[in-house]
Amino acid sequence: MKKLMTLIMASMIAVSFAACAPMKADEQVRVKCPACGYEFEAPRHHN
């Protein structure tokens, strides 16, 4: 049981790091307004 919990925790950490990975330069972020449904491309921030 301890090995299973360790495997689950390790996979959750790996998924969380993958979610924080930077996007490719040519990818655009599409945002949809929840109130009106209008979709637009979000401006990109350059650090």
PDB file of N, CA, C and O in Angstrom:
ATOM      1  N   MET A   1       0.830  -1.199   0.000  1.00  0.00           N
ATOM      2  CA  MET A   1       0.000   0.000   0.000  1.00  0.00           C
ATOM      3  C   MET A   1       0.872   1.258   0.000  1.00  0.00           C
ATOM      4  O   MET A   1       0.538   2.255  -0.641  1.00  0.00           O
ATOM      5  N   LYS A   2       1.987   1.200   0.723  1.00  0.00           N
ATOM      6  CA  LYS A   2       2.873   2.359   0.786  1.00  0.00           C
ATOM      7  C   LYS A   2       3.508   2.642  -0.580  1.00  0.00           C
ATOM      8  O   LYS A   2       3.699   3.799  -0.953  1.00  0.00           O
ATOM      9  N   LYS A   3       3.833   1.578  -1.319  1.00  0.00           N
ATOM     10  CA  LYS A   3       4.410   1.759  -2.660  1.00  0.00           C
ATOM     11  C   LYS A   3       3.393   2.394  -3.609  1.00  0.00           C
ATOM     12  O   LYS A   3       3.746   3.228  -4.443  1.00  0.00           O
ATOM     13  N   LEU A   4       2.146   1.994  -3.475  1.00  0.00           N
ATOM     14  CA  LEU A   4       1.091   2.553  -4.315  1.00  0.00           C
ATOM     15  C   LEU A   4       0.918   4.044  -4.048  1.00  0.00           C
ATOM     16  O   LEU A   4       0.808   4.835  -4.985  1.00  0.00           O
ATOM     17  N   MET A   5       0.893   4.428  -2.783  1.00  0.00           N
ATOM     18  CA  MET A   5       0.747   5.849  -2.433  1.00  0.00           C
ATOM     19  C   MET A   5       1.958   6.657  -2.916  1.00  0.00           C
ATOM     20  O   MET A   5       1.808   7.791  -3.370  1.00  0.00           O
ATOM     21  N   THR A   6       3.143   6.078  -2.817  1.00  0.00           N
ATOM     22  CA  THR A   6       4.349   6.762  -3.305  1.00  0.00           C
ATOM     23  C   THR A   6       4.271   6.956  -4.814  1.00  0.00           C
ATOM     24  O   THR A   6       4.622   8.024  -5.315  1.00  0.00           O
ATOM     25  N   LEU A   7       3.821   5.955  -5.537  1.00  0.00           N
ATOM     26  CA  LEU A   7       3.678   6.051  -6.987  1.00  0.00           C
ATOM     27  C   LEU A   7       2.642   7.110  -7.368  1.00  0.00           C
ATOM     28  O   LEU A   7       2.854   7.884  -8.302  1.00  0.00           O
ATOM     29  N   ILE A   8       1.534   7.141  -6.652  1.00  0.00           N
ATOM     30  CA  ILE A   8       0.493   8.135  -6.930  1.00  0.00           C
ATOM     31  C   ILE A   8       1.010   9.545  -6.669  1.00  0.00           C
ATOM     32  O   ILE A   8       0.784  10.447  -7.476  1.00  0.00           O
ATOM     33  N   MET A   9       1.700   9.742  -5.550  1.00  0.00           N
ATOM     34  CA  MET A   9       2.244  11.068  -5.229  1.00  0.00           C
ATOM     35  C   MET A   9       3.290  11.503  -6.247  1.00  0.00           C
ATOM     36  O   MET A   9       3.311  12.667  -6.648  1.00  0.00           O
ATOM     37  N   ALA A  10       4.156  10.588  -6.670  1.00  0.00           N
ATOM     38  CA  ALA A  10       5.181  10.921  -7.656  1.00  0.00           C
ATOM     39  C   ALA A  10       4.550  11.300  -8.995  1.00  0.00           C
ATOM     40  O   ALA A  10       5.017  12.226  -9.658  1.00  0.00           O
ATOM     41  N   SER A  11       3.496  10.593  -9.393  1.00  0.00           N
ATOM     42  CA  SER A  11       2.836  10.919 -10.659  1.00  0.00           C
ATOM     43  C   SER A  11       2.109  12.256 -10.568  1.00  0.00           C
ATOM     44  O   SER A  11       2.068  12.999 -11.549  1.00  0.00           O
ATOM     45  N   MET A  12       1.531  12.575  -9.405  1.00  0.00           N
ATOM     46  CA  MET A  12       0.863  13.866  -9.234  1.00  0.00           C
ATOM     47  C   MET A  12       1.873  15.016  -9.303  1.00  0.00           C
ATOM     48  O   MET A  12       1.575  16.068  -9.869  1.00  0.00           O
ATOM     49  N   ILE A  13       3.047  14.823  -8.740  1.00  0.00           N
ATOM     50  CA  ILE A  13       4.090  15.847  -8.807  1.00  0.00           C
ATOM     51  C   ILE A  13       4.549  16.035 -10.249  1.00  0.00           C
ATOM     52  O   ILE A  13       4.735  17.167 -10.697  1.00  0.00           O
ATOM     53  N   ALA A  14       4.732  14.944 -10.975  1.00  0.00           N
ATOM     54  CA  ALA A  14       5.154  15.030 -12.375  1.00  0.00           C
ATOM     55  C   ALA A  14       4.118  15.759 -13.221  1.00  0.00           C
ATOM     56  O   ALA A  14       4.478  16.569 -14.076  1.00  0.00           O
ATOM     57  N   VAL A  15       2.843  15.483 -12.994  1.00  0.00           N
ATOM     58  CA  VAL A  15       1.777  16.151 -13.747  1.00  0.00           C
ATOM     59  C   VAL A  15       1.733  17.636 -13.406  1.00  0.00           C
ATOM     60  O   VAL A  15       1.513  18.464 -14.290  1.00  0.00           O
ATOM     61  N   SER A  16       1.938  17.980 -12.144  1.00  0.00           N
ATOM     62  CA  SER A  16       1.900  19.392 -11.769  1.00  0.00           C
ATOM     63  C   SER A  16       3.068  20.158 -12.389  1.00  0.00           C
ATOM     64  O   SER A  16       2.907  21.313 -12.782  1.00  0.00           O
ATOM     65  N   PHE A  17       4.247  19.525 -12.481  1.00  0.00           N
ATOM     66  CA  PHE A  17       5.376  20.187 -13.146  1.00  0.00           C
ATOM     67  C   PHE A  17       5.118  20.337 -14.636  1.00  0.00           C
ATOM     68  O   PHE A  17       5.497  21.349 -15.227  1.00  0.00           O
ATOM     69  N   ALA A  18       4.490  19.364 -15.245  1.00  0.00           N
ATOM     70  CA  ALA A  18       4.190  19.435 -16.677  1.00  0.00           C
ATOM     71  C   ALA A  18       3.186  20.550 -16.960  1.00  0.00           C
ATOM     72  O   ALA A  18       3.243  21.177 -18.018  1.00  0.00           O
ATOM     73  N   ALA A  19       2.278  20.800 -16.035  1.00  0.00           N
ATOM     74  CA  ALA A  19       1.286  21.859 -16.220  1.00  0.00           C
ATOM     75  C   ALA A  19       1.935  23.239 -16.176  1.00  0.00           C
ATOM     76  O   ALA A  19       1.416  24.185 -16.770  1.00  0.00           O
ATOM     77  N   CYS A  20       3.051  23.363 -15.486  1.00  0.00           N
ATOM     78  CA  CYS A  20       3.748  24.643 -15.371  1.00  0.00           C
ATOM     79  C   CYS A  20       4.784  24.863 -16.473  1.00  0.00           C
ATOM     80  O   CYS A  20       5.436  25.906 -16.514  1.00  0.00           O
ATOM     81  N   ALA A  21       4.934  23.901 -17.346  1.00  0.00           N
ATOM     82  CA  ALA A  21       5.934  24.007 -18.410  1.00  0.00           C
ATOM     83  C   ALA A  21       5.566  25.168 -19.340  1.00  0.00           C
ATOM     84  O   ALA A  21       4.386  25.385 -19.614  1.00  0.00           O
ATOM     85  N   PRO A  22       6.550  25.904 -19.821  1.00  0.00           N
ATOM     86  CA  PRO A  22       6.257  27.023 -20.715  1.00  0.00           C
ATOM     87  C   PRO A  22       5.685  26.546 -22.042  1.00  0.00           C
ATOM     88  O   PRO A  22       6.003  25.461 -22.530  1.00  0.00           O
ATOM     89  N   MET A  23       4.837  27.384 -22.603  1.00  0.00           N
ATOM     90  CA  MET A  23       4.229  27.059 -23.886  1.00  0.00           C
ATOM     91  C   MET A  23       5.197  27.386 -25.008  1.00  0.00           C
ATOM     92  O   MET A  23       6.157  28.133 -24.818  1.00  0.00           O
ATOM     93  N   LYS A  24       4.941  26.827 -26.167  1.00  0.00           N
ATOM     94  CA  LYS A  24       5.741  27.146 -27.341  1.00  0.00           C
ATOM     95  C   LYS A  24       5.479  28.590 -27.740  1.00  0.00           C
ATOM     96  O   LYS A  24       4.428  29.149 -27.428  1.00  0.00           O
ATOM     97  N   ALA A  25       6.438  29.184 -28.429  1.00  0.00           N
ATOM     98  CA  ALA A  25       6.336  30.595 -28.791  1.00  0.00           C
ATOM     99  C   ALA A  25       5.172  30.868 -29.746  1.00  0.00           C
ATOM    100  O   ALA A  25       4.599  31.957 -29.723  1.00  0.00           O
ATOM    101  N   ASP A  26       4.822  29.898 -30.578  1.00  0.00           N
ATOM    102  CA  ASP A  26       3.767  30.130 -31.566  1.00  0.00           C
ATOM    103  C   ASP A  26       2.373  29.771 -31.061  1.00  0.00           C
ATOM    104  O   ASP A  26       1.401  29.958 -31.793  1.00  0.00           O
ATOM    105  N   GLU A  27       2.242  29.266 -29.848  1.00  0.00           N
ATOM    106  CA  GLU A  27       0.929  28.923 -29.309  1.00  0.00           C
ATOM    107  C   GLU A  27       0.216  30.171 -28.807  1.00  0.00           C
ATOM    108  O   GLU A  27       0.825  31.018 -28.154  1.00  0.00           O
ATOM    109  N   GLN A  28      -1.053  30.283 -29.107  1.00  0.00           N
ATOM    110  CA  GLN A  28      -1.874  31.393 -28.639  1.00  0.00           C
ATOM    111  C   GLN A  28      -2.852  30.867 -27.593  1.00  0.00           C
ATOM    112  O   GLN A  28      -3.396  29.771 -27.722  1.00  0.00           O
ATOM    113  N   VAL A  29      -3.058  31.661 -26.569  1.00  0.00           N
ATOM    114  CA  VAL A  29      -3.993  31.279 -25.514  1.00  0.00           C
ATOM    115  C   VAL A  29      -5.361  31.850 -25.856  1.00  0.00           C
ATOM    116  O   VAL A  29      -5.527  33.063 -25.983  1.00  0.00           O
ATOM    117  N   ARG A  30      -6.337  30.963 -26.003  1.00  0.00           N
ATOM    118  CA  ARG A  30      -7.705  31.381 -26.277  1.00  0.00           C
ATOM    119  C   ARG A  30      -8.453  31.492 -24.959  1.00  0.00           C
ATOM    120  O   ARG A  30      -8.415  30.582 -24.131  1.00  0.00           O
ATOM    121  N   VAL A  31      -9.131  32.612 -24.774  1.00  0.00           N
ATOM    122  CA  VAL A  31      -9.887  32.870 -23.550  1.00  0.00           C
ATOM    123  C   VAL A  31     -11.341  33.090 -23.927  1.00  0.00           C
ATOM    124  O   VAL A  31     -11.646  33.771 -24.906  1.00  0.00           O
ATOM    125  N   LYS A  32     -12.239  32.503 -23.136  1.00  0.00           N
ATOM    126  CA  LYS A  32     -13.670  32.672 -23.386  1.00  0.00           C
ATOM    127  C   LYS A  32     -14.294  33.355 -22.183  1.00  0.00           C
ATOM    128  O   LYS A  32     -14.147  32.897 -21.050  1.00  0.00           O
ATOM    129  N   CYS A  33     -14.990  34.451 -22.436  1.00  0.00           N
ATOM    130  CA  CYS A  33     -15.662  35.186 -21.370  1.00  0.00           C
ATOM    131  C   CYS A  33     -16.828  34.344 -20.868  1.00  0.00           C
ATOM    132  O   CYS A  33     -17.684  33.948 -21.659  1.00  0.00           O
ATOM    133  N   PRO A  34     -16.878  34.059 -19.554  1.00  0.00           N
ATOM    134  CA  PRO A  34     -17.977  33.236 -19.053  1.00  0.00           C
ATOM    135  C   PRO A  34     -19.328  33.948 -19.064  1.00  0.00           C
ATOM    136  O   PRO A  34     -20.371  33.294 -19.056  1.00  0.00           O
ATOM    137  N   ALA A  35     -19.318  35.271 -19.082  1.00  0.00           N
ATOM    138  CA  ALA A  35     -20.577  36.014 -19.045  1.00  0.00           C
ATOM    139  C   ALA A  35     -21.237  36.096 -20.416  1.00  0.00           C
ATOM    140  O   ALA A  35     -22.435  35.848 -20.550  1.00  0.00           O
ATOM    141  N   CYS A  36     -20.441  36.449 -21.450  1.00  0.00           N
ATOM    142  CA  CYS A  36     -21.047  36.672 -22.763  1.00  0.00           C
ATOM    143  C   CYS A  36     -20.664  35.622 -23.801  1.00  0.00           C
ATOM    144  O   CYS A  36     -21.306  35.532 -24.847  1.00  0.00           O
ATOM    145  N   GLY A  37     -19.616  34.816 -23.529  1.00  0.00           N
ATOM    146  CA  GLY A  37     -19.222  33.776 -24.464  1.00  0.00           C
ATOM    147  C   GLY A  37     -18.268  34.237 -25.547  1.00  0.00           C
ATOM    148  O   GLY A  37     -17.926  33.455 -26.434  1.00  0.00           O
ATOM    149  N   TYR A  38     -17.823  35.502 -25.499  1.00  0.00           N
ATOM    150  CA  TYR A  38     -16.901  36.028 -26.503  1.00  0.00           C
ATOM    151  C   TYR A  38     -15.537  35.371 -26.333  1.00  0.00           C
ATOM    152  O   TYR A  38     -15.022  35.300 -25.217  1.00  0.00           O
ATOM    153  N   GLU A  39     -14.941  34.886 -27.437  1.00  0.00           N
ATOM    154  CA  GLU A  39     -13.614  34.273 -27.397  1.00  0.00           C
ATOM    155  C   GLU A  39     -12.596  35.209 -28.033  1.00  0.00           C
ATOM    156  O   GLU A  39     -12.864  35.848 -29.050  1.00  0.00           O
ATOM    157  N   PHE A  40     -11.417  35.275 -27.408  1.00  0.00           N
ATOM    158  CA  PHE A  40     -10.346  36.124 -27.928  1.00  0.00           C
ATOM    159  C   PHE A  40      -9.002  35.536 -27.527  1.00  0.00           C
ATOM    160  O   PHE A  40      -8.922  34.670 -26.656  1.00  0.00           O
ATOM    161  N   GLU A  41      -7.935  36.024 -28.182  1.00  0.00           N
ATOM    162  CA  GLU A  41      -6.589  35.578 -27.854  1.00  0.00           C
ATOM    163  C   GLU A  41      -6.017  36.489 -26.770  1.00  0.00           C
ATOM    164  O   GLU A  41      -6.017  37.712 -26.910  1.00  0.00           O
ATOM    165  N   ALA A  42      -5.537  35.890 -25.704  1.00  0.00           N
ATOM    166  CA  ALA A  42      -4.979  36.661 -24.596  1.00  0.00           C
ATOM    167  C   ALA A  42      -3.607  37.213 -24.981  1.00  0.00           C
ATOM    168  O   ALA A  42      -2.839  36.539 -25.666  1.00  0.00           O
ATOM    169  N   PRO A  43      -3.298  38.426 -24.549  1.00  0.00           N
ATOM    170  CA  PRO A  43      -1.960  38.978 -24.835  1.00  0.00           C
ATOM    171  C   PRO A  43      -0.885  38.174 -24.098  1.00  0.00           C
ATOM    172  O   PRO A  43      -1.100  37.695 -22.984  1.00  0.00           O
ATOM    173  N   ARG A  44       0.269  38.038 -24.745  1.00  0.00           N
ATOM    174  CA  ARG A  44       1.366  37.275 -24.153  1.00  0.00           C
ATOM    175  C   ARG A  44       2.271  38.218 -23.384  1.00  0.00           C
ATOM    176  O   ARG A  44       2.546  39.330 -23.835  1.00  0.00           O
ATOM    177  N   HIS A  45       2.730  37.779 -22.231  1.00  0.00           N
ATOM    178  CA  HIS A  45       3.666  38.560 -21.413  1.00  0.00           C
ATOM    179  C   HIS A  45       5.073  38.042 -21.680  1.00  0.00           C
ATOM    180  O   HIS A  45       5.315  36.836 -21.639  1.00  0.00           O
ATOM    181  N   HIS A  46       5.983  38.941 -21.950  1.00  0.00           N
ATOM    182  CA  HIS A  46       7.383  38.571 -22.173  1.00  0.00           C
ATOM    183  C   HIS A  46       8.172  38.953 -20.955  1.00  0.00           C
ATOM    184  O   HIS A  46       8.251  40.130 -20.603  1.00  0.00           O
ATOM    185  N   ASN A  47       8.763  37.961 -20.300  1.00  0.00           N
ATOM    186  CA  ASN A  47       9.555  38.234 -19.096  1.00  0.00           C
ATOM    187  C   ASN A  47      10.994  38.475 -19.438  1.00  0.00           C
ATOM    188  O   ASN A  47      11.808  38.720 -18.548  1.00  0.00           O
TER     189      ASN A  47
END
